Amino acid sequence: MKRLAALALAATLAAPAAALADSPQHLVDSSTLAIQDMFGGPLGPQEEDLLRHARAVVVCPNIFRAGFIIGGEGGGCLMLARKPDGGWSNPAFYTLGSGSFGFQAGVQSAEVMMFIMTPGGLNALLDSQFKFGADAGLTVATLGANANGSLSTALDADIVSISKTEGLYGGISLQGSILAGDANTDEDYYGTPVEARQIVVGLEGSNSGARPLRNILRRYGG
């Protein structure tokens, strides 16, 4: 039993690193497809309302969750913020990871999108890393792809999370998950040392490969 637990923990810790094994552009392209997929689902109209009000978004196109005695989840993510002209910034790269104990069995992949509704929510996520549930001053709401969420309640939250899942789990919970900036991938993608705040707030860094991602956000979010 201890040996199985150790093997599962090793797989959990490796998940976020494996998520960015592909090129940064692959994550950008996957995020573009994930947005198109999620906005075509049952919560599409709600998502469009959220996006129109959002100050920023975080897109995680493939969060992988697996568990046997020890469960974990991880994957690569992108953050983009709304520009003063209504458009969207270039993406900053992040990883999302967590570990949880419990008798779990199964595999699940999910597309996750977070809508950052307030300046406080954006500033919290722009720190080097943010642990969901650790900041009592921030409100995080969750709307599931198969659940009837309250849009009015979501609009009052600092961060709203929507996930589309396939597999054996009922849904993705961000509680206890850690969203951490990936400065090395930012530098690889933009060819210069640049931090997340510089990219999404200072509008520094440029890569034409992110244009389709920015355009699809403008398409759905006005």
Stockholm file with secondary structure:
# STOCKHOLM 1.0

chainA/1-222         MKRLAALALAATLAAPAAALADSPQHLVDSSTLAIQDMFGGPLGPQEEDLLRHARAVVVCPNIFRAGFIIGGEGGGCLMLARKPDGGWSNPAFYTLGSGSFGFQAGVQSAEVMMFIMTPGGLNALLDSQFKFGADAGLTVATLGANANGSLSTALDADIVSISKTEGLYGGISLQGSILAGDANTDEDYYGTPVEARQIVVGLEGSNSGARPLRNILRRYGG
#=GR chainA/1-222 SS CHHHHHHHHHHHHHHHHHHTSSCHHHHHHHHHHHHHHHHTSTTHHHHHHHHHHCSEEEEEEEEEEEEEEEEEEEEEEEEEEBCTTSCBCCCEEEEEEEEEEEEEEEEEEEEEEEEECSHHHHHHHTSSEEETTTCTTSCEEEEETTSCCCHHHHHTSSEEEEEEEEESSSCCCCTTCEEEECHHHHHHHHSSCCCHHHHHTSCCCCCGGGHHHHHHHHHHHC
#=GC SS_cons         CHHHHHHHHHHHHHHHHHHTSSCHHHHHHHHHHHHHHHHTSTTHHHHHHHHHHCSEEEEEEEEEEEEEEEEEEEEEEEEEEBCTTSCBCCCEEEEEEEEEEEEEEEEEEEEEEEEECSHHHHHHHTSSEEETTTCTTSCEEEEETTSCCCHHHHHTSSEEEEEEEEESSSCCCCTTCEEEECHHHHHHHHSSCCCHHHHHTSCCCCCGGGHHHHHHHHHHHC
//
